[in-house]
Amino acid sequence: MTYKFSLNAFASTLTLKFDFAAGTVTGTLSGTRIGVVTNTCYSGSQVLETAEATATSTFSSVLSATIAPTGGPFSSPADIKGTTTYAITKPFTHPSCLAENQVPPPEPFGGFGSVSGHVPADGPVSFSVKTTVGSYSQ
């Protein structure tokens, strides 16, 4: 089962697979957020120019839990691993600012939390995502 939702401005996807015979729940939680960041070049206190870059942040977490053969509650820790990358979209053109036309290296980030819920063997799944990235329930 795949669910799509917004998690603190991350376009997120939760994929869950229930194997009642084995008593397992497996899946992934992932997300992508794209935004614009600016960098201003100054000469003293005078603004010479402002450059822009697109910042793309992505994260993922592998999920694993147990469940009863007849369904019921489940809970998995979420160990979030992510990276933010940058791409210049409006470079500096002022001669005094050209040396600043650099993007930072990819920035790793992490988080933690859980994905829990309830699934009857023959009914709809309810779940809750509670992480340092954000929270969502359905």
VOBA-1610 file (N, C-alpha, C; in pm, whole numbers, padded with zeros to 5 digits, always signed):
BEGIN
Met+00084-00117+00000Met+00000+00000+00000Met+00089+00123+00000Thr+00053+00221-00080Thr+00131+00342-00091Thr+00042+00462-00059Tyr+00096+00551+00024Tyr+00025+00671+00065Tyr+00113+00791+00036Lys+00054+00898-00018Lys+00127+01021-00048Lys+00065+01134+00034Phe+00152+01217+00094Phe+00105+01325+00180Phe+00218+01425+00200Ser+00185+01542+00255Ser+00284+01644+00285Ser+00329+01630+00430Leu+00459+01632+00449Leu+00519+01621+00581Leu+00614+01739+00597Asn+00563+01847+00657Asn+00643+01968+00677Asn+00707+02016+00546Ala+00626+02032+00445Ala+00663+02078+00310Ala+00741+01974+00230Phe+00764+01855+00281Phe+00822+01746+00203Phe+00707+01672+00134Ala+00715+01654+00003Ala+00622+01567-00068Ala+00664+01425-00031Ser+00585+01360+00053Ser+00627+01234+00115Ser+00548+01115+00065Thr+00614+00999+00071Thr+00552+00872+00031Thr+00580+00770+00140Leu+00475+00703+00183Leu+00486+00592+00278Leu+00439+00467+00206Thr+00526+00367+00199Thr+00491+00240+00138Thr+00497+00133+00246Leu+00388+00059+00260Leu+00380-00047+00360Leu+00339-00178+00295Lys+00402-00286+00338Lys+00365-00420+00293Lys+00338-00504+00417Phe+00219-00563+00422Phe+00178-00646+00535Phe+00181-00792+00494Asp+00256-00872+00568Asp+00261-01016+00547Asp+00208-01081+00675Phe+00078-01105+00677Phe+00014-01157+00798Phe+00065-01296+00833Ala+00091-01379+00732Ala+00139-01515+00759Ala+00276-01512+00828Ala+00362-01422+00785Ala+00495-01411+00845Ala+00495-01322+00969Gly+00386-01243+00986Gly+00379-01153+01101Gly+00468-01031+01088Thr+00486-00983+00963Thr+00577-00870+00941Thr+00511-00753+00867Val+00563-00637+00896Val+00530-00515+00822Val+00663-00458+00776Thr+00677-00432+00647Thr+00798-00370+00593Thr+00758-00251+00508Gly+00850-00161+00488Gly+00818-00047+00404Gly+00925+00059+00406Thr+00890+00174+00347Thr+00979+00289+00342Thr+00898+00417+00363Leu+00965+00514+00419Leu+00913+00650+00429Leu+01016+00737+00359Ser+00972+00818+00261Ser+01065+00903+00187Ser+00999+01036+00155Gly+01082+01134+00121Gly+01026+01264+00087Gly+01125+01352+00014Thr+01071+01452-00055Thr+01149+01550-00129Thr+01090+01688-00107Arg+01179+01784-00085Arg+01135+01924-00069Arg+01229+02010-00152Ile+01171+02101-00231Ile+01250+02189-00317Ile+01217+02333-00281Gly+01320+02414-00262Gly+01300+02555-00229Gly+01410+02640-00288Val+01392+02770-00279Val+01490+02866-00330Val+01561+02930-00212Val+01694+02936-00220Val+01773+03006-00120Val+01848+03120-00188Thr+01875+03225-00113Thr+01944+03341-00170Thr+02076+03366-00097Asn+02166+03433-00167Asn+02294+03474-00112Asn+02319+03616-00160Thr+02341+03706-00068Thr+02359+03846-00102Thr+02506+03884-00092Cys+02553+03957-00193Cys+02691+04006-00197Cys+02690+04154-00159Tyr+02779+04190-00068Tyr+02786+04328-00017Tyr+02922+04389-00046Ser+02923+04520-00054Ser+03045+04599-00050Ser+03025+04693+00068Gly+03088+04658+00180Gly+03058+04731+00304Gly+02915+04701+00344Ser+02834+04805+00356Ser+02693+04783+00390Ser+02602+04794+00267Gln+02661+04816+00151Gln+02583+04830+00028Gln+02563+04694-00039Val+02438+04663-00072Val+02405+04540-00144Val+02446+04559-00290Leu+02531+04468-00338Leu+02571+04473-00478Leu+02481+04387-00566Glu+02445+04269-00513Glu+02368+04176-00594Glu+02320+04060-00506Thr+02214+03996-00549Thr+02165+03876-00480Thr+02157+03762-00580Ala+02217+03650-00543Ala+02213+03530-00626Ala+02110+03434-00568Glu+02067+03338-00650Glu+01969+03238-00606Glu+02015+03098-00643Ala+01972+03003-00561Ala+01998+02862-00590Ala+01875+02782-00550Thr+01858+02669-00615Thr+01752+02575-00578Thr+01812+02476-00480Ala+01746+02462-00366Ala+01788+02364-00266Ala+01691+02245-00273Thr+01745+02126-00295Thr+01664+02005-00303Thr+01704+01914-00187Ser+01607+01889-00099Ser+01630+01801+00016Ser+01551+01672-00004Thr+01617+01560+00016Thr+01551+01430+00007Thr+01586+01348+00131Phe+01492+01263+00174Phe+01519+01174+00285Phe+01452+01040+00263Ser+01498+00940+00337Ser+01433+00810+00334Ser+01461+00737+00465Ser+01375+00640+00492Ser+01390+00555+00610Ser+01329+00419+00577Val+01399+00314+00614Val+01347+00178+00597Val+01269+00143+00723Leu+01152+00083+00705Leu+01063+00050+00816Leu+01049-00101+00831Ser+01035-00145+00956Ser+01018-00287+00983Ser+00947-00303+01117Ala+00841-00384+01119Ala+00765-00407+01241Ala+00703-00546+01238Thr+00644-00584+01348Thr+00572-00711+01355Thr+00422-00683+01365Ile+00344-00783+01326Ile+00199-00772+01333Ile+00142-00912+01355Ala+00030-00919+01422Ala-00036-01048+01447Ala-00093-01104+01317Pro-00106-01235+01307Pro-00161-01298+01186Pro-00303-01251+01151Thr-00375-01199+01248Thr-00511-01150+01223Thr-00516-00999+01208Gly-00399-00934+01204Gly-00394-00788+01196Gly-00382-00728+01334Gly-00387-00597+01341Gly-00376-00528+01468Gly-00277-00414+01462Pro-00223-00376+01577Pro-00131-00263+01580Pro+00008-00299+01529Phe+00078-00199+01480Phe+00218-00214+01440Phe+00290-00083+01471Ser+00420-00091+01490Ser+00501+00028+01514Ser+00644+00001+01470Ser+00698+00093+01392Ser+00835+00081+01344Ser+00911+00208+01376Pro+01035+00196+01422Pro+01118+00316+01433Pro+01148+00370+01294Ala+01166+00500+01285Ala+01204+00565+01158Ala+01337+00635+01179Asp+01442+00580+01120Asp+01575+00638+01125Asp+01597+00712+00994Ile+01577+00841+00997Ile+01574+00922+00874Ile+01715+00965+00835Lys+01749+00941+00709Lys+01876+00985+00651Lys+01844+01070+00529Gly+01902+01190+00522Gly+01872+01277+00410Gly+01991+01361+00368Thr+01973+01429+00254Thr+02076+01516+00198Thr+02010+01635+00131Thr+02074+01750+00142Thr+02032+01869+00069Thr+02141+01905-00030Thr+02101+01923-00157Thr+02194+01966-00262Thr+02148+02101-00317Tyr+02241+02172-00378Tyr+02213+02307-00428Tyr+02254+02319-00574Ala+02177+02397-00651Ala+02210+02427-00790Ala+02184+02576-00813Ile+02287+02647-00861Ile+02273+02791-00885Ile+02175+02814-01000Thr+02077+02899-00976Thr+01979+02934-01080Thr+01995+03079-01126Lys+02051+03164-01039Lys+02079+03303-01075Lys+02216+03338-01015Pro+02322+03324-01095Pro+02457+03348-01041Pro+02484+03498-01023Phe+02587+03525-00945Phe+02636+03663-00936Phe+02697+03701-01070Thr+02676+03828-01111Thr+02738+03878-01234Thr+02825+04001-01206His+02807+04062-01090His+02888+04179-01054His+03033+04134-01035Pro+03130+04206-01094Pro+03271+04164-01085Pro+03320+04141-00941Ser+03271+04218-00846Ser+03316+04202-00707Ser+03256+04079-00640Cys+03158+04017-00704Cys+03087+03904-00642Cys+03116+03770-00708Leu+03185+03770-00822Leu+03202+03648-00900Leu+03267+03534-00822Ala+03357+03565-00731Ala+03424+03460-00653Ala+03326+03385-00564Glu+03208+03443-00541Glu+03109+03380-00453Glu+03012+03288-00529Asn+03035+03268-00661Asn+02949+03179-00739Asn+02983+03033-00711Gln+02963+02994-00589Gln+02989+02856-00549Gln+02869+02806-00471Val+02845+02679-00481Val+02738+02619-00402Val+02803+02536-00290Pro+02736+02530-00177Pro+02792+02447-00071Pro+02786+02299-00109Pro+02872+02219-00047Pro+02866+02075-00074Pro+02734+02018-00022Pro+02695+01900-00069Pro+02573+01839-00017Pro+02578+01831+00137Glu+02467+01866+00198Glu+02458+01868+00344Glu+02373+01751+00391Pro+02433+01655+00461Pro+02352+01546+00515Pro+02271+01593+00635Phe+02156+01533+00655Phe+02077+01559+00774Phe+02011+01429+00816Gly+01968+01425+00937Gly+01905+01304+00989Gly+01791+01338+01081Gly+01721+01237+01119Gly+01609+01254+01211Gly+01567+01119+01262Phe+01466+01121+01345Phe+01417+00996+01403Phe+01269+01011+01433Gly+01208+00901+01467Gly+01067+00900+01503Gly+01011+00762+01485Ser+00883+00757+01449Ser+00818+00628+01432Ser+00703+00637+01333Val+00669+00521+01278Val+00549+00504+01198Val+00471+00393+01266Ser+00351+00424+01308Ser+00269+00324+01377Ser+00128+00328+01322Gly+00053+00226+01354Gly-00084+00224+01307Gly-00156+00097+01346His-00267+00078+01277His-00351-00039+01303His-00407-00086+01169Val-00404-00217+01149Val-00461-00273+01027Val-00537-00400+01061Pro-00668-00400+01036Pro-00741-00525+01049Pro-00712-00612+00926Ala-00725-00740+00939Ala-00696-00830+00827Ala-00785-00802+00706Asp-00901-00741+00726Asp-00995-00719+00616Asp-01047-00576+00610Gly-00968-00479+00657Gly-01020-00342+00659Gly-00914-00240+00624Pro-00950-00112+00634Pro-00858-00004+00598Pro-00748+00014+00703Val-00634+00058+00656Val-00519+00084+00743Val-00530+00226+00799Ser-00502+00240+00927Ser-00484+00372+00985Ser-00340+00380+01030Phe-00278+00497+01013Phe-00137+00509+01051Phe-00107+00650+01098Ser+00005+00662+01167Ser+00052+00789+01217Ser+00203+00795+01198Val+00250+00904+01139Val+00394+00929+01122Val+00429+01041+01220Lys+00520+01012+01311Lys+00566+01112+01407Lys+00718+01113+01404Thr+00775+01215+01339Thr+00920+01223+01325Thr+00968+01366+01349Thr+01099+01381+01358Thr+01156+01515+01370Thr+01142+01593+01240Val+01109+01526+01130Val+01083+01594+01002Val+00942+01653+01001Gly+00848+01585+01069Gly+00710+01631+01074Gly+00619+01518+01116Ser+00490+01547+01124Ser+00391+01448+01166Ser+00273+01447+01070Tyr+00211+01329+01058Tyr+00094+01312+00972Tyr+00019+01189+01020Ser-00115+01196+01014Ser-00198+01081+01049Ser-00307+01063+00946Gln-00344+00935+00928Gln-00455+00903+00837Gln-00526+00781+00890
//
